Amino acid sequence: MSSARMSADEAWANPETRKLYVQLVIGLLFGTAFEFYDFAVYSQLGKYVGPNFFPAGNLYAEQLSFWAAYAVAFVVRPLGAILFGHCGDRHSRKTSLVYSLLLMAVPTTLMGCLPTFQHISWAAPVLLILLRLGQGLAIGGENGTALVYLYEIAPTKWRCSVVAFGWSGVPFGIFLGIAVVLILQEALSPAAMMLFGWRIAFLLGAATGVVGVLLRRRMPDPALFLQRKHQIEEQLGVTDGRDIEGHSKDADISTKSVASTGSKDLTMRIEEPFPAAKDASIDATCTGSAAGSLPAVHVTGGKKFFPVLQMLRFYWLPVLLQWTWEFWFAAAFYCYTSYMPGFLATNVPGMSRGLALGSTLVHLVGVMLVAWVTGFLCDKGMPRMVTSGIVFIVAGASLAPAAIGMRAGGVAAAWLLHLWFLLLVGVVGGLLAVSMCPLYPPEVRTTGMNFAHQMAVGPIGGITPVILAAIKTVNGDVFLTIVPWLGACAGVSLIAAVALYYMRPEANKDTKQA
């Protein structure tokens, strides 16, 4: 039996396929790290990229243009989630993951080779923004799809650990991006960095992208996804009775009867439960329904299935709940990784920018470790929504005391408090995918889970530095800048955690453990 036709637990139990799956997990981690490496590198190279691509003369206008180019990538991330989500749900998880990684590699390579404003005038910033749009589409498609893939191929017993390990590619990529920029700044003079050093950082990222694609080229699509895909294709009447490998599907997939509700009604309903509810080898949580049954499949145009329409029609509530649950996570992640190092270097006596970035590197290692521990504890039965609710309460209650502590305690207090909040971010990161993936069935999972995720980390996370900068202009105490925004986000996320606990219990704990 090929790895594409095995259940996740069967594949991990088989020595021949276990090695492949371990390679896939590592490849997905490095692919995610590559995507966030590029985002981190761009944000850290502002003082070199800005003067090279935007007209000189007005420092504030130059900085604004640089951060506007940074922000456009966040704006298009939800669109990337829809485009690559459609590919991942309708066609192949593998195809979506490989092409999203390639889409990130190409703009990153071109950014390292792009002529500057001095050479091609206004074409330089226009091309830079277009390349940033490509990066935004890529990361919007890859990030959530990779987490969904890990969720579906992970063994039931260690699902939370495997998914948390995959999410740790996010802080790992930011760690690599900051580290590379710091090393280049130490190795090269400021003039050399301005001339060509910033290009090296982008070209190194392109090389890691090639490695990620090579590691992913052998990945099979998850068995659960293939079952659901074949079932839908049979309902649409677009298959010839054979699966994607040319094997007869009769021996592996139960054909479900379909009732049409009328010639003008293009909705087709599954009369019997999803096979996972009857097959003990597959965790019922993965079907997106504790009972194993699925809502109607929405079909437009007679023979076409659009996951985004299915999501909007049947799963708008899970999308809304996930989006609001991620408010604090998205805002805090970009506050403490992007905004806070510069803020501390400017406002804490004795804290240089190099020291602030160096301490952030140490903290990011802590984020990865905490995410792994969180995944392990969830596999042992720790309730996920209860844990996230406690994090939101603690984070919101800590904001004002932490701000006062940073102002009065100097470098040591700032270092410890920065670490404290990033560790809380790591806990929620470890909970994220394994809590949200069960809200959606396989045929809309990459679209629904990733769209809600990108709507949070894109608009909410992306505008957080801007909101904090705006609050700082009207707030007399700069250390209290983060309190109102992050406090409000923590409150919204807490309400969503309570709603998920009562309305969607599969987000709190798996409905079945193998």
Salt bridges, closest charged atoms under 4 A:
ASP89 OD1 - ARG93 NH1 2.82
GLU142 OE2 - ARG216 NH2 2.32
GLU152 OE2 - ARG93 NH2 2.78
GLU152 OE2 - ARG445 NH1 2.76
GLU233 OE2 - ARG90 NH1 3.73
GLU234 OE2 - LYS249 NZ 3.71
ASP243 OD2 - ARG5 NH1 2.77
GLU245 OE1 - HIS247 NE2 3.77
ASP252 OD2 - ARG5 NH2 2.45
GLU272 OE1 - LYS256 NZ 3.75
GLU272 OE1 - LYS278 NZ 3.32
ASP283 OD2 - ARG159 NH1 2.87
GLU326 OE1 - HIS453 ND1 2.63
GLU443 OE1 - ARG228 NE 2.81
ASP477 OD2 - ARG407 NH1 1.95
GLU506 OE2 - ARG504 NH2 2.48
ASP510 OD2 - ARG159 NH1 3.19
ASP510 OD1 - ARG384 NH2 3.21
